Every structure is written in C-alpha cells, then in structure tokens.
Amino acid sequence: MTGAVTDTATEAVSGPAGRLPAPTTSPAGLPPAGLPGLDAAWSRSVVVPETPLGASEALGRHERTWHVLDTGPVLAERGVTPVGTLLCAHGNPTWSYLWRDLAAATLAAADTGADAWRVVAVDQLEMGFSERTGTHRTLPRRVRDLADLTDALGLDGPVVTVGHDWGGVISLGWAVDHPDLLAGVVLLNTAVHQPEDRPIPAPLRLALGLLGPSTVATPAFLETTLAIAHPPLPDDVKEGYRAPYRSAERRSGIGAFVADIPTDPAHPSAAELDRIAEGVRGLDVPALLLWGPRDPVFSDPYLHDLVGRLPQARVHRFEGAGHLVAEDVDVAGAVTTWLADRHVAADAASSRAAQVADADAPAAAPGPGRAPMWQRLDELADDDATALVEMAPTTGDGIRTVSWRLLSRRVRELARGLHAAGVRPGDRVALLVPPGADLTATLYACLRLGAVVVVADAGLGPRGLTRAMRGAQPAVVVGERKGLAAARALGWPGRRISTTTLPDATATALGVGTSLPELVDLAVVTDLPPEPAPGDLAAVLFTSGSTGPAKGVAYTHEQLAAMRDALADQYGLGVGTGLVAGFAPFALLGPALGCRSVTPDMDVTAPRTLTARAIAAAVDAADATTVFLSPAAIANVVATSGELTADDERALRRVRLFLSAGAPVPERLLAAVARLMPAASAHTPYGMTEGLLLTDVTLEEIRTATATQPPGARGGVCVGRPAARVTIRISALDDDGRATGPLTATPGVTGEIVAAAPHVKDHYDRLWLADRESRRGTPDGDGATRSSADVDLAGVVDGARWHRTGDVGHLDAEGRLWVEGRLAHVIVAADGPVTPVGPEQRAESVPGVRRAGVVGIGPRGTQQLVVVVEPSRAARRPALATPELTEAVRAAVGPDVAAVLVVPDLPTDVRHNSKIDRARLAAWAEGVLAGGRMGRP
C-alpha cells in the first residue's frame, strides 16, 4: 500500500537541486573490511525493480542495486526465527553504518534467548554504498524507493521502522503507507513539520545558501556533522562514516538531500511531507522517541511536535547528546529494552484480558475522585478573610494581603483570560514568578483551565533553567521582568506574558504579548472550558538537580490532590490554619488546603537569607500556627535568633507545628530552632519532588531512636515511620553497591528506599529510561522489570504508585526509616559498599568539625574513603587536615580513611543549600590527591 505521489523528477532539478552539479552514476558496492563495529557478514546487495512515479519515469523502467545491512542470514545460520524486522533508515550525511550497534545488540539479545529481531538497515540510493543512479531523488521518490526495497525483500511484518534525520521522515512515509505490516515506530532527531512562524534552522540555511560547495564539491557538510558528536567520535569511526563519500561524485546524494528540504509550500517535496505529517497522527502503534537536545538542527520544538502527533510514544531526551544521538549514547540498548518491554507488556495485557473475560462478576466501578485543587477557592469565594500575605512583595509596596474572595475571583478571571488568549487544556505554561499572590493566582488559574503548569527553581541558575525550559517546551511563559529578560536572552520557548503591564518599548524588547492585568480584562469575553479530568496532566515540577540535570516530575490532577490530602491528614492542616511557608511548594499548596498562607521576607533562591525576625513577623502577620522551613533556612534562623525582640518571641510562642524537610536535618539544629518555638511540635518529614510526604518524625522520636541504636549500627538520619497511605520497602545493595535485591521490610537491610503512595509522581517528563528505572523491580515496573511475586505488598493501598527514591537507608525493628545517603554516592570499597551518612556523622562528632562529607576516590570496587571537613572555625582556604585532626577523624570514622581534607565551605545543592554535593566533592578530592591544584571544590 502506498500513498498518492506525483511526477517530481524534473521539478527537483528546477528547484534547489538545480544549483547542484549534475549527478553521476556508479554501481553499488560493499564497505571496506575492518570498519570498527561493522561485521562484513551483515552486508549484502539487493537488486530492486523501481516503481515509476509518473509519466516521465514510466518511459523507462530501471532496476536499482541497494547495499543493506541485514542480520537475517546470520540469524538463519544460528537457527533463530526472528519475531519481526527493524527497518532502519539513515539520514544525511550518514549511511547504514549508523545502525551497527543496533544490529550487534539485537544479535546479542537473540543469543540470550530473548526475542530475535532482524535488522535491515538500508543505504538509501545515492548514499552509502548503494547505487548512484544519476538522479536527484525527492521525498516522494525516496518513500517509494523504500517500499520497493521491502517488496523485493518480501518483508511481511511485523515491522518496526527506525529512522534518524531525513531517514526518519522516509521511514514514517513507509509506516503511513504500510499500516498492515507496521508494529511500531522508533525515531531519532528528525522532523515532519516546519512551523510557519519558525525559520529553517541556521545550519541548514547556511548549507542551502552554499549548496554545491558545502555539500558536494567539498566534504564540509559531512565533516561538520561528524564534528558535533558528544563526546567526539574516535578517528576510526569518523573514517567509517567518510568511507562512501571520498569524492565529489560520491557526495552528490548529500547535496540532493539538503536540496530536498521543503523551504516553502511550492517545494517539490512539500506536499509529500505534509501528507506524511498528517498520516503520522493516525499511527496507532507503540512508538519510541530518542532525542539528543544539543542538536543544532532538530531541536526540542521538533520533538514537541512529534509528541503531539504520537501521544502514545515513550520519550527519552538524553541530556548532553546531540544530532548523532546514536553515537553519543546507548541508543541500541534503549531500543532493545523497549522491544523487550513491548513483548512482555503485550503478553501481560493478553493475560489480563483473558482473566477479565473469564471472571464471573464484572469489575468494580471506580470510586469517586478527590476534590479538585481549586475546591477550597470555590467554597471560600465569598469569604473576606485573609488567604495570602506577602511580607515583601516584589512591587516594594509593603505587606500585601489578599482575601479569599479576591483570590478566588482573580483565579477565575485569569483562567478565562488565558483561555481567551488562546491557552488550551494540555498547553504547558511555565511560571517564572516568585512565590506570592501573582504566582498563586496564575498557578490555580492554569490548573482550573486544564493547562499544565511548569515550575522550575530559579536556584537552578541560567543553565539549569534553560535545560528545563527547553525540555518542557512550554507554550506560554508567565514572568516578571527579570524572568522574561532571561527567557528572551536565553532563547526559551513560549509566548510571553508579564505579571504587570509593561511600557510598549519594554514589552517589545522582551517579546511580551500581553500581561496578567490585560488577561483579566479579556475574561469578560469567554467562558471557562469544562474542568479537567482527574487523570489529565496537571504539572511538571523540576527537581533540584542535586545529583545531575534537574528532572521534570509529572503529576496528574488526581495525584496533586492526593498530595494535598496527605498533608492535610498528617498534620491537620485546613481552613483557618495559618501557615508560614519558607519553602515554595508549601506556599503553593496553601490555598488547596484552605490555609491562610504567608510568604516571609527572604530570597527564595537563597534560603540562608531567612532570619529569625522575618519568621516572627510572618507568624504575627497571619496569626500562623504552622511554620515550614528548609534545612538551610533553619541554620540562619538560629544564627540570627539573638536579634529577636520580646514581641517576636511572643509571636513565635503561638506556633504549634514546625516542619522542615528537603534534606536531612541534624538533631542539634532541629532542637535549636524548636527552642525558638517552645509550644511547637517539631517534625522533619521525609520526601522529595517525586513524593512530597513519605515519612514523618518528631524531634522527640529522633532523640529516642538515636539513643536506642544498637552498638555498631550503620548510622544515618532517622526520618520516622511511613505517613498515612505510604508504604516503604528496601531493595538491598549487592557487592557492587547496586540496588538489586527484592523489595523487603526486613529490619537492618541497607539498600535503596522504595516508596508506594497515591501521591507519588505519575512519571518523569520525557525521560522514559529514568522513569523505567524508578519503577524497576516493583509492581509498576515495565516488562521484565515488573515484580510482584517478591514484593511484600502488605499495607499497600489501592491507587498507590511505586517509586525508587535514589536514596539508600534501612528500616529498624520499630519500622522507622533511616536515610544513609544517595545511591549515586555509595562508596564501593574492597570490603563492599559504604553508605556516606554514617561515617559523616561520626566525623562530625569530632570536636572542631562543623560538617563533613565522605566520598570515594579511585576505581569502583577498590575505592578509598576520603573525609572532607568544614571546621567550626572557618578555614581560610582548602588544605590537608592537620595530623591531629586526621588522627581524630580516623579514630571516629575508622582506620580505612585514606585522607582528611579541610575546606571553608562544603558545596551544597542549589535548591536547599543544605544537601552536600558529594559528586562534586569527590571529583575535587580525587584531583587534589592526584597532585592537582588545591582550589575550592
């Protein structure tokens, strides 16, 4: 089956291709021996009758000879019958060599007894070692060419197409035309649509402007492509890509491919591209999109477009990878993993369907959903009581107080205004607004509208925020002037909306189309759309990036509501509660809880700027009984407590509940701040962006647990027992420090902490492999990683989702959880894995040590322990510890400590300013001890 095509051969020559040297002819050949990673047994030549496209081509019939990599004969020699075929199409200026790792990986998987997939990787005509036909081939011709080849090979399905660059478009053309054979689609950095409001990417504009000289007469286009791999390609691999393109005559197809990029609707290939783009929307098969975000051509907007056309796709952005993503990262492993998951998932789905069909009674109807996040705003819409207090609004106009009546009205107005301005349910809206009334109103307006809120910490810095915004691809960015200036300067996607009405010149300079006040005026011209469904995506919240690039954590409306309910149930928060929120997530949840929320006077990107007097003022302004602070804020609150007045102290005595979370809180610090709020119960809940509340513990419980630790205990920070509707399990570490054990609640087992709860994340945004790993070995796992037989499911509530936290720890005999550090920071010494928090605590027991970080240096399996201390009396510069301090630390930690170093300040994460950045510290210590410069870590 093929789509409608037209006669384009002569049109192509009169279009951009007319500026190219005349194409030449030469027969097909085979790659030279010895190319790295390429098995000569995979190469074969295939003679293919060419189907004419139109009247001019019908005048002469041709046979074309293709070079392909085909693992089918190898599988046949091994007596293996493939379950299907991976039909792989390269782009420009590569050839089938791009797919060598995929061919090897599928054969290796077959050797283990896994499903065997045949790989057929083509060299497109005029490219690689296929025939040079003396023509400039256009997109309709190439789509038909691929169909001719599969007809000649007799492929009868199931077929999974795999395409990169322009090969992605061609493979999709084949997919659209062969729905009866198609089993799946895999795409790497490609595009099927060029928006009218976006220019052709600059590198392609340059290549089109210098078409002949850059693509054919010289190898400039080829060499530029090979130069943008991350990391750089080995020289022998570069030679492999150059092998078919040694002369200008051999590079004619490279130029023709560039010339075939539709730059306007009149281009010979534009109609075919549009046909394919629309046809993709109808592909009802599994899909996998693997992307290199550093691609200067096929950037994230093209991925976003494909996600809209293939909403069922698994998507993974490999941060740091670029155009040659198959060279930059293990694409072959990702594809074979996806194929294996597909097969197991299909079997499981068939089994479940059979069980339902055989059941005597129908399945129970789902229970009622949770109240939406904006319900309290609707209930209190006529209430003039205070909803929000800003102690230091960015307008500089003094304390700002907002009633429930005003907040509820403003949320509805902004929701209608956003809708009138073209924001639709499912559109992503990034909020670059500091905590306060504007952020709260806009966030709840987006939720009510059904738009997806994108929130990233300003503390991520320009580079981190840019990664987050390009990954999330918001349709709209709402911000203050400073945030919008950054968005403009750094090229973030999305239409711009300012929080205030800007002068025309400023709005133009920042690319601002409208403002929140103007949206309020628009609210009168439209009604709100229906409420979003509980399962609709509601928010993408970015992590702190403390262990790598920040990840977008996706939540549905149901899951956000479950998070709200978990906090309300655990701490009794609700209508009438006054809440001081020194941590943005709690400030944003205040209206959903019905709490009276106050934002203290502080720089939210630097929690250490919060003072004791600022907390007291916030408590007094909102008659607050609950205070939430980050661990970093606590340190400065305690340090500035001497400035408190008698009125301040009276205000703090009204506090009944104190919370601090985001990083482990030392008992001494929790005790110090508790003395400032003597009537408050001090709690330190354990959670993360992926699950805000997992366990809870009070100061008294910490003291009891610490005092009753058995001799020789591993140490760690006690974070208490699971919160309501939360289940905690441990996946034990193996000798290599990896969490491979089945999920268990056995006391004393150290491993990765795994949680299950209704308010756990839905998934990681466009990070399929990371999301898959976060569910490995749980009942929510993909494919072969799904496990329930070895999981203790006692106490797991309906609707709970599982998440591997990336933290390591253990449960004690009382069911309390102790956190021992991050899985990524586990030191694998000769005697086995060492978790860092216990040794750090022992180092911090040494007089004169304020904080300590324990890291491993050297090869995994023989790593040496290094202790880096931050002394109580600040050091002027990094240095080796004195012999006396080194001896004291070794006596406390153990004799295996290889070295002790001193630094003025330990590096910490950007969000909480409190989690030690052990990865950075380890790299610094390794360099220093290898003779490098003793700079700051």
Secondary structure by P-SEA (a helix, b strand, c coil): ccccccccaaaaaaccccccccbbbbbbbbcccccccccccccbbbbbbbbbcccccccccbbbbbbbbcaaaaaaaaccccccccbbbbccccccccaaaaaaaaaaaaaaccbbbbbbbbccccccccccccccccaaaaaaaaaaaaaaacccccbbbbbcaaaaaaaaaaaaaccccccbbbbccccccccccccccaaaaaaaaaccccccccaaaaaaaaaaccccccaaaaaaaaccccccccaaaaaaaaaaccccccccaaaaaaaaaaaaaacccbbbbbbccccccccaaaaaaaaaaccccbbbbccccccccccccaaaaaaaaaaaaaaaaaaaaaaaaaaaaacccccccccccccccaaaaaaacccccccbbbccccccccbbbbcaaaaaaaaaaaaaaaaaacccccbbbbbcccccaaaaaaaaaaaaacbbbbbbbccccaaaaaaaaaaacccbbbbcaaaaaaaaaaccbbbbbbcccccaaaaaaacccccaaaaaaaccccccccccccccccbbbbcccccccbbbbbbcaaaaaaaaaaaaaacccccccccccccaaaaaaccccccbbbbccccccccccccaaaaaaaaaaacccbbbbcaaaaaaaaaacccccaaaaaaaaaccbbbbccccccaaaaaaaaaaacccbbbbbbbcccccccccccaaaaaaaaaacccccccccccccccccbbbbbbccccccccccccccccccccbbbbbccccccccccaaaaaaaaaccccccccccccccccccccccccbbbbccccccccccccbbbbcccccccccccccccccaaaaaaaaacccccbbbbbccccccbbbbbbbbbccccccccccccaaaaaaaaaaccccccbbbbbcccccccccccccaaaaaaaaaaaaaaccccccc
